[in-house]
Amino acid sequence: MPFVVILSRVAGIVAGAGTGGYCGWRLIAADEFKDNTLQFKILYVYIIIFCLCIILTELTVMPQLVLKHVRFFSTSSGRGLFYIFIGTLLFKHWLGVGIGLVMVLLGVLHLLAPHICGQSLVEPLIATENPVYIP
């Protein structure tokens, strides 16, 4: 596995854990902030779930489940767009903007890596003869 792929996986795990931790902190300490509404609590719960998915995907814990249900994680552009989506959801508080920018930057790197490096930052999760059809 190339060094760039390992580095991107570690960055994805750290960014996912940081984002999930930030949202968990905002969820627990919501009384101290102005976003103590049900809307923001639901948003933070979703982001935490998304971050758990990011971490499990980067660790390749359940590759068959990932390929079957969330196929966009198996491509570099799919992961990149997902990282950008999660990053933009955090643009509310100054700390959230910082963490969100890290996620957006990681997403942009995933999108541009095949064009700049000539290789995807996403290693194939499993080797299949027919990568399109998964029962």
Backbone as a printed PyTorch tensor [residue, N CA C, xyz], in Angstrom:
tensor([[[  0.8460,  -1.1690,   0.0000],
         [  0.0000,   0.0000,   0.0000],
         [  0.9010,   1.2440,   0.0000]],

        [[  0.7060,   2.1580,  -0.9340],
         [  1.5580,   3.3480,  -1.0030],
         [  1.4250,   4.2270,   0.2380]],

        [[  2.4840,   4.9850,   0.4930],
         [  2.5280,   5.8490,   1.6600],
         [  1.4230,   6.9020,   1.6340]],

        [[  1.0980,   7.4210,   0.4570],
         [  0.0690,   8.4540,   0.3390],
         [ -1.2930,   7.9050,   0.7530]],

        [[ -1.5640,   6.6630,   0.4070],
         [ -2.8420,   6.0480,   0.7790],
         [ -2.9150,   5.8500,   2.2900]],

        [[ -1.8190,   5.3870,   2.8790],
         [ -1.7890,   5.2110,   4.3340],
         [ -1.9770,   6.5480,   5.0300]],

        [[ -1.3020,   7.5770,   4.5320],
         [ -1.4190,   8.9080,   5.1180],
         [ -2.8430,   9.4440,   5.0010]],

        [[ -3.4930,   9.2150,   3.8720],
         [ -4.8700,   9.6920,   3.7090],
         [ -5.8320,   8.9370,   4.6220]],

        [[ -5.5620,   7.6490,   4.8370],
         [ -6.4170,   6.8910,   5.7660],
         [ -6.2630,   7.3860,   7.1940]],

        [[ -5.0200,   7.6220,   7.6040],
         [ -4.7890,   8.1420,   8.9520],
         [ -5.4340,   9.5190,   9.1010]],

        [[ -5.2930,  10.3640,   8.0760],
         [ -5.9200,  11.6890,   8.1140],
         [ -7.4400,  11.5710,   8.1790]],

        [[ -8.0170,  10.6250,   7.4580],
         [ -9.4640,  10.4090,   7.5070],
         [ -9.9290,   9.9450,   8.8660]],

        [[ -9.1560,   9.0540,   9.4930],
         [ -9.5160,   8.5670,  10.8290],
         [ -9.4280,   9.7040,  11.8420]],

        [[ -8.3470,  10.4680,  11.7810],
         [ -8.1760,  11.5820,  12.7260],
         [ -9.2480,  12.6500,  12.5050]],

        [[ -9.5180,  12.9830,  11.2430],
         [-10.5360,  13.9890,  10.9460],
         [-11.9280,  13.5010,  11.3590]],

        [[-12.2270,  12.2320,  11.1200],
         [-13.5140,  11.6880,  11.5370],
         [-13.6680,  11.6730,  13.0460]],

        [[-12.6110,  11.2900,  13.7450],
         [-12.6700,  11.2700,  15.2130],
         [-12.7670,  12.6900,  15.7690]],

        [[-12.0220,  13.6140,  15.1720],
         [-12.0880,  15.0020,  15.6320],
         [-13.4480,  15.6260,  15.3930]],

        [[-14.0070,  15.3720,  14.2280],
         [-15.3210,  15.9120,  13.9120],
         [-16.3940,  15.2990,  14.8050]],

        [[-16.3360,  13.9760,  14.9940],
         [-17.3030,  13.3200,  15.8770],
         [-17.1630,  13.7900,  17.3140]],

        [[-15.9360,  13.9690,  17.7620],
         [-15.7130,  14.4730,  19.1240],
         [-16.2200,  15.8820,  19.2910]],

        [[-15.9860,  16.7230,  18.2970],
         [-16.4860,  18.0980,  18.3490],
         [-18.0080,  18.1110,  18.4210]],

        [[-18.6620,  17.3030,  17.5790],
         [-20.1290,  17.2720,  17.5800],
         [-20.6690,  16.6740,  18.8700]],

        [[-19.9680,  15.6770,  19.4170],
         [-20.3740,  15.1300,  20.7080],
         [-20.2700,  16.1700,  21.8160]],

        [[-19.1960,  16.9560,  21.7790],
         [-19.0240,  18.0170,  22.7720],
         [-20.1100,  19.0710,  22.6190]],

        [[-20.4370,  19.4530,  21.3700],
         [-21.4930,  20.4390,  21.1500],
         [-22.8570,  19.8910,  21.5620]],

        [[-23.0360,  18.5900,  21.4200],
         [-24.3010,  17.9750,  21.8020],
         [-24.4460,  17.9250,  23.3180]],

        [[-23.3730,  17.5830,  24.0140],
         [-23.4160,  17.4840,  25.4750],
         [-23.4970,  18.8680,  26.1090]],

        [[-22.7180,  19.8080,  25.6000],
         [-22.6600,  21.1450,  26.1900],
         [-23.5390,  22.1260,  25.4200]],

        [[-24.6650,  21.6660,  24.8970],
         [-25.5170,  22.5240,  24.0700],
         [-26.1390,  23.6610,  24.8700]],

        [[-26.2800,  23.5100,  26.1780],
         [-26.8750,  24.5650,  26.9940],
         [-25.9970,  25.8040,  27.0470]],

        [[-24.6950,  25.6330,  26.8300],
         [-23.7750,  26.7620,  26.8730],
         [-23.7590,  27.5410,  25.5600]],

        [[-24.3450,  26.9990,  24.5150],
         [-24.3290,  27.6350,  23.2060],
         [-25.7390,  28.0240,  22.8110]],

        [[-25.8330,  28.8140,  21.7720],
         [-27.1410,  29.2620,  21.2980],
         [-27.8180,  28.2380,  20.4070]],

        [[-27.1240,  27.1470,  20.1150],
         [-27.7160,  26.1340,  19.2380],
         [-28.3150,  24.9860,  20.0490]],

        [[-29.0900,  25.3520,  21.0350],
         [-29.7290,  24.3590,  21.9060],
         [-31.0920,  23.9490,  21.3430]],

        [[-31.2570,  24.0210,  20.0460],
         [-32.5290,  23.6450,  19.4380],
         [-32.4940,  22.1790,  19.0300]],

        [[-33.6480,  21.6370,  18.8250],
         [-33.7540,  20.2360,  18.4070],
         [-33.1050,  20.0290,  17.0380]],

        [[-33.1970,  21.0290,  16.1750],
         [-32.6060,  20.9360,  14.8390],
         [-31.1000,  20.6850,  14.9150]],

        [[-30.3930,  21.4390,  15.7470],
         [-28.9530,  21.2660,  15.8440],
         [-28.5850,  19.9740,  16.5630]],

        [[-29.3900,  19.5560,  17.5240],
         [-29.1170,  18.2830,  18.2030],
         [-29.2240,  17.1280,  17.2210]],

        [[-30.2400,  17.1490,  16.3760],
         [-30.3950,  16.1020,  15.3640],
         [-29.2360,  16.1510,  14.3700]],

        [[-28.8380,  17.3580,  13.9550],
         [-27.7180,  17.5080,  13.0350],
         [-26.4400,  16.9240,  13.6220]],

        [[-26.1620,  17.2030,  14.8900],
         [-24.9460,  16.6850,  15.5180],
         [-24.9860,  15.1670,  15.6550]],

        [[-26.1510,  14.5980,  15.9250],
         [-26.2680,  13.1420,  15.9950],
         [-25.9800,  12.5190,  14.6290]],

        [[-26.5160,  13.1160,  13.5750],
         [-26.2350,  12.6140,  12.2280],
         [-24.7560,  12.7210,  11.8830]],

        [[-24.1300,  13.8290,  12.2310],
         [-22.7100,  13.9880,  11.9310],
         [-21.8830,  12.9600,  12.6860]],

        [[-22.2550,  12.6710,  13.9300],
         [-21.5420,  11.6420,  14.7030],
         [-21.6770,  10.2850,  14.0240]],

        [[-22.8680,   9.9600,  13.5470],
         [-23.0830,   8.6890,  12.8420],
         [-22.2530,   8.6610,  11.5540]],

        [[-22.2420,   9.7770,  10.8140],
         [-21.4360,   9.8550,   9.5900],
         [-19.9550,   9.6810,   9.8980]],

        [[-19.4980,  10.2640,  10.9910],
         [-18.0770,  10.1490,  11.3580],
         [-17.7200,   8.7200,  11.7520]],

        [[-18.6340,   8.0250,  12.4080],
         [-18.3990,   6.6080,  12.6990],
         [-18.2850,   5.8090,  11.4040]],

        [[-19.1130,   6.1460,  10.4240],
         [-19.0150,   5.4850,   9.1170],
         [-17.6770,   5.7690,   8.4520]],

        [[-17.2000,   7.0090,   8.5540],
         [-15.9060,   7.3730,   7.9800],
         [-14.7930,   6.5600,   8.6260]],

        [[-14.8120,   6.4840,   9.9550],
         [-13.7590,   5.7640,  10.6750],
         [-13.7890,   4.2820,  10.3260]],

        [[-14.9740,   3.6760,  10.3150],
         [-15.0790,   2.2530,   9.9830],
         [-14.6440,   1.9850,   8.5440]],

        [[-14.9450,   2.9070,   7.6480],
         [-14.5470,   2.7300,   6.2610],
         [-13.0370,   2.8520,   6.1000]],

        [[-12.4430,   3.8510,   6.7490],
         [-10.9970,   4.0300,   6.6300],
         [-10.2390,   2.8670,   7.2690]],

        [[-10.8010,   2.2720,   8.3050],
         [-10.1690,   1.1050,   8.9230],
         [-10.4690,  -0.1810,   8.1650]],

        [[-11.3230,  -0.1120,   7.1680],
         [-11.8150,  -1.2560,   6.3840],
         [-12.2630,  -2.3980,   7.2910]],

        [[-13.0980,  -2.0470,   8.2570],
         [-13.6080,  -3.0380,   9.1980],
         [-14.6250,  -3.9530,   8.5290]],

        [[-15.5650,  -3.3730,   7.7920],
         [-16.6150,  -4.1640,   7.1610],
         [-16.6980,  -3.8260,   5.6770]],

        [[-15.7350,  -4.2810,   4.8720],
         [-15.7210,  -3.8630,   3.4580],
         [-16.9220,  -4.3540,   2.6640]],

        [[-17.4110,  -5.5440,   2.9480],
         [-18.5490,  -6.0730,   2.1910],
         [-19.7990,  -5.2340,   2.4570]],

        [[-20.0100,  -4.8410,   3.7110],
         [-21.1580,  -4.0120,   4.0650],
         [-21.0550,  -2.6400,   3.4060]],

        [[-19.8530,  -2.0910,   3.3870],
         [-19.6460,  -0.7790,   2.7780],
         [-19.9310,  -0.8410,   1.2850]],

        [[-19.4010,  -1.8550,   0.5950],
         [-19.6230,  -1.9590,  -0.8390],
         [-21.0790,  -2.2260,  -1.1810]],

        [[-21.7810,  -2.8720,  -0.2960],
         [-23.1700,  -3.2010,  -0.5920],
         [-24.1100,  -2.0220,  -0.3600]],

        [[-23.8930,  -1.2640,   0.7160],
         [-24.8620,  -0.2360,   1.0940],
         [-24.4220,   1.2010,   0.8250]],

        [[-23.1530,   1.4910,   0.9180],
         [-22.6650,   2.8560,   0.6560],
         [-21.5160,   2.7810,  -0.3430]],

        [[-21.8700,   2.5550,  -1.5860],
         [-20.8700,   2.3190,  -2.6250],
         [-19.9850,   3.5260,  -2.9010]],

        [[-20.4650,   4.7230,  -2.5970],
         [-19.6510,   5.8930,  -2.9070],
         [-18.3880,   5.9590,  -2.0550]],

        [[-18.3430,   5.2200,  -0.9470],
         [-17.1200,   5.1560,  -0.1380],
         [-16.0180,   4.3710,  -0.8470]],

        [[-16.3660,   3.6040,  -1.8660],
         [-15.3650,   2.7790,  -2.5330],
         [-14.6330,   3.5350,  -3.6460]],

        [[-14.9990,   4.7970,  -3.8840],
         [-14.2960,   5.6030,  -4.8740],
         [-13.6960,   6.8360,  -4.2080]],

        [[-12.6350,   7.3220,  -4.7750],
         [-11.9810,   8.5010,  -4.2200],
         [-12.8670,   9.7390,  -4.3410]],

        [[-13.5590,   9.8780,  -5.4450],
         [-14.4310,  11.0440,  -5.6060],
         [-15.6420,  10.9650,  -4.6780]],

        [[-16.1630,   9.7730,  -4.4460],
         [-17.2870,   9.6180,  -3.5220],
         [-16.9050,   9.9950,  -2.1040]],

        [[-15.7470,   9.5100,  -1.6510],
         [-15.2890,   9.8890,  -0.3200],
         [-15.0010,  11.3730,  -0.2360]],

        [[-14.4040,  11.9210,  -1.2940],
         [-14.0960,  13.3430,  -1.2900],
         [-15.3380,  14.2080,  -1.1620]],

        [[-16.3570,  13.8870,  -1.9300],
         [-17.6010,  14.6490,  -1.8410],
         [-18.2700,  14.4720,  -0.4800]],

        [[-18.1690,  13.2840,   0.0950],
         [-18.7500,  13.0580,   1.4190],
         [-18.0100,  13.8640,   2.4810]],

        [[-16.6770,  13.9070,   2.4020],
         [-15.9020,  14.7200,   3.3420],
         [-16.2630,  16.1970,   3.2080]],

        [[-16.4290,  16.6670,   1.9830],
         [-16.8120,  18.0600,   1.7720],
         [-18.2030,  18.3220,   2.3530]],

        [[-19.1180,  17.3990,   2.1470],
         [-20.4680,  17.5350,   2.6980],
         [-20.4320,  17.6380,   4.2220]],

        [[-19.7010,  16.7370,   4.8780],
         [-19.6170,  16.7660,   6.3380],
         [-18.9400,  18.0560,   6.8030]],

        [[-17.8820,  18.4630,   6.1140],
         [-17.1760,  19.6830,   6.5060],
         [-18.0490,  20.9170,   6.4320]],

        [[-18.8780,  21.0130,   5.4030],
         [-19.7190,  22.2010,   5.2710],
         [-20.8560,  22.2250,   6.2880]],

        [[-21.2240,  21.0810,   6.8350],
         [-22.2560,  21.0650,   7.8700],
         [-21.7720,  21.6930,   9.1830]],

        [[-20.4710,  21.8390,   9.3230],
         [-19.9130,  22.3410,  10.5830],
         [-19.6910,  23.8480,  10.5920]],

        [[-20.0050,  24.5480,   9.5290],
         [-19.7180,  25.9800,   9.4330],
         [-20.7130,  26.8080,  10.2500]],

        [[-20.6880,  26.6580,  11.5630],
         [-21.5910,  27.4170,  12.4360],
         [-20.8170,  28.1960,  13.4850]],

        [[-19.8780,  27.5630,  14.1160],
         [-19.1040,  28.1160,  15.2220],
         [-17.6590,  28.2240,  14.7600]],

        [[-16.8440,  29.0870,  15.3490],
         [-15.4680,  29.2920,  14.8720],
         [-14.6510,  28.0060,  14.9260]],

        [[-14.8300,  27.1950,  15.9620],
         [-14.1090,  25.9270,  16.0320],
         [-14.6420,  24.9470,  14.9840]],

        [[-15.9430,  24.9820,  14.7670],
         [-16.5440,  24.1480,  13.7340],
         [-16.0640,  24.5210,  12.3400]],

        [[-15.8430,  25.8070,  12.1140],
         [-15.3160,  26.2500,  10.8170],
         [-13.9150,  25.6870,  10.6130]],

        [[-13.0940,  25.7120,  11.6640],
         [-11.7370,  25.1590,  11.5480],
         [-11.7450,  23.6750,  11.2520]],

        [[-12.5520,  22.9250,  11.9870],
         [-12.6400,  21.4780,  11.7680],
         [-13.2880,  21.1910,  10.4140]],

        [[-14.2900,  21.9860,  10.0620],
         [-14.9440,  21.8150,   8.7700],
         [-14.0000,  22.0750,   7.6080]],

        [[-13.1280,  23.0750,   7.7510],
         [-12.1580,  23.3520,   6.6930],
         [-11.1690,  22.2000,   6.5220]],

        [[-10.8120,  21.5410,   7.6170],
         [ -9.9310,  20.3710,   7.5170],
         [-10.6340,  19.2620,   6.7410]],

        [[-11.9160,  19.0470,   7.0440],
         [-12.6770,  18.0180,   6.3200],
         [-12.8290,  18.3830,   4.8420]],

        [[-13.0970,  19.6480,   4.5590],
         [-13.2360,  20.0860,   3.1730],
         [-11.9070,  19.9230,   2.4340]],

        [[-10.8100,  20.2930,   3.0760],
         [ -9.4890,  20.1350,   2.4540],
         [ -9.1890,  18.6650,   2.1720]],

        [[ -9.5110,  17.7970,   3.1140],
         [ -9.3130,  16.3670,   2.8980],
         [-10.1780,  15.8630,   1.7420]],

        [[-11.4030,  16.3780,   1.6490],
         [-12.2690,  16.0130,   0.5360],
         [-11.7390,  16.4780,  -0.8010]],

        [[-11.2150,  17.6900,  -0.8430],
         [-10.6360,  18.2140,  -2.0860],
         [ -9.4110,  17.3910,  -2.4840]],

        [[ -8.6090,  16.9910,  -1.5040],
         [ -7.4510,  16.1400,  -1.8010],
         [ -7.8920,  14.7980,  -2.3940]],

        [[ -8.9760,  14.2390,  -1.8520],
         [ -9.5010,  12.9830,  -2.4100],
         [ -9.9950,  13.1870,  -3.8380]],

        [[-10.5910,  14.3460,  -4.1090],
         [-11.0890,  14.6000,  -5.4590],
         [ -9.9600,  14.8290,  -6.4620]],

        [[ -8.8990,  15.5060,  -6.0350],
         [ -7.8260,  15.8680,  -6.9580],
         [ -6.7200,  14.8280,  -7.0750]],

        [[ -6.6080,  13.9240,  -6.1190],
         [ -5.5010,  12.9570,  -6.1060],
         [ -5.3990,  12.1170,  -7.3750]],

        [[ -6.4840,  11.5910,  -7.9170],
         [ -6.3230,  10.8020,  -9.1490],
         [ -5.7900,  11.6220, -10.3240]],

        [[ -6.0550,  12.9180, -10.3260],
         [ -5.6150,  13.7650, -11.4320],
         [ -4.1850,  14.2710, -11.2270]],

        [[ -3.7870,  14.4800,  -9.9880],
         [ -2.4500,  15.0060,  -9.6990],
         [ -1.4360,  13.8680,  -9.5460]],

        [[ -1.7540,  12.8970,  -8.6880],
         [ -0.8190,  11.7940,  -8.4030],
         [ -0.9200,  10.6670,  -9.4210]],

        [[ -2.0230,  10.6040, -10.1140],
         [ -2.2160,   9.5070, -11.0400],
         [ -2.7450,   8.2480, -10.3750]],

        [[ -3.0430,   8.3490,  -9.0720],
         [ -3.6070,   7.1990,  -8.3560],
         [ -4.6720,   7.6890,  -7.3940]],

        [[ -5.6000,   6.8120,  -7.1100],
         [ -6.6570,   7.1250,  -6.1700],
         [ -6.1380,   6.9710,  -4.7480]],

        [[ -6.7040,   7.7470,  -3.8270],
         [ -6.3430,   7.6050,  -2.4190],
         [ -7.1190,   6.4900,  -1.7480]],

        [[ -8.0220,   5.8670,  -2.4950],
         [ -8.8480,   4.8000,  -1.9570],
         [ -8.3770,   3.4930,  -2.5650]],

        [[ -7.8720,   2.6020,  -1.7290],
         [ -7.5060,   1.2650,  -2.1830],
         [ -8.7870,   0.4570,  -2.3450]],

        [[ -8.8170,  -0.4740,  -3.2720],
         [ -9.9980,  -1.3310,  -3.3810],
         [-10.2550,  -2.0460,  -2.0610]],

        [[-11.5160,  -1.9860,  -1.6200],
         [-11.8440,  -2.5860,  -0.3250],
         [-11.7420,  -4.0970,  -0.3600]],

        [[-12.2370,  -4.6830,  -1.4250],
         [-12.0800,  -6.1240,  -1.6220],
         [-11.8970,  -6.3740,  -3.1010]],

        [[-11.2430,  -7.4350,  -3.4250],
         [-11.0460,  -7.7820,  -4.8280],
         [-12.2320,  -8.6260,  -5.2850]],

        [[-12.9300,  -8.1310,  -6.2670],
         [-14.0550,  -8.8750,  -6.8120],
         [-13.8630,  -9.0140,  -8.3090]],

        [[-14.4180, -10.0720,  -8.8650],
         [-14.3240, -10.2580, -10.3060],
         [-15.2290,  -9.2770, -11.0260]],

        [[-16.3820,  -9.0060, -10.4540],
         [-17.3300,  -8.0900, -11.0660],
         [-17.6090,  -6.9630, -10.0610]],

        [[-16.8940,  -5.8410, -10.1680],
         [-17.0280,  -4.7970,  -9.1550],
         [-18.3490,  -4.0480,  -9.2070]],

        [[-19.1390,  -4.2170, -10.2760],
         [-20.3870,  -3.4900, -10.3810],
         [-21.5210,  -4.1980,  -9.6350]],

        [[-21.5590,  -5.5020,  -9.7280],
         [-22.6710,  -6.2550,  -9.1250],
         [-22.2370,  -6.8520,  -7.8040]],

        [[-22.9620,  -6.5040,  -6.7520],
         [-22.7570,  -7.1170,  -5.4440],
         [-24.1160,  -7.5420,  -4.9270]],

        [[-24.3060,  -8.8280,  -4.7150],
         [-25.6360,  -9.3200,  -4.3210],
         [-26.0210,  -8.8830,  -2.9280]]])
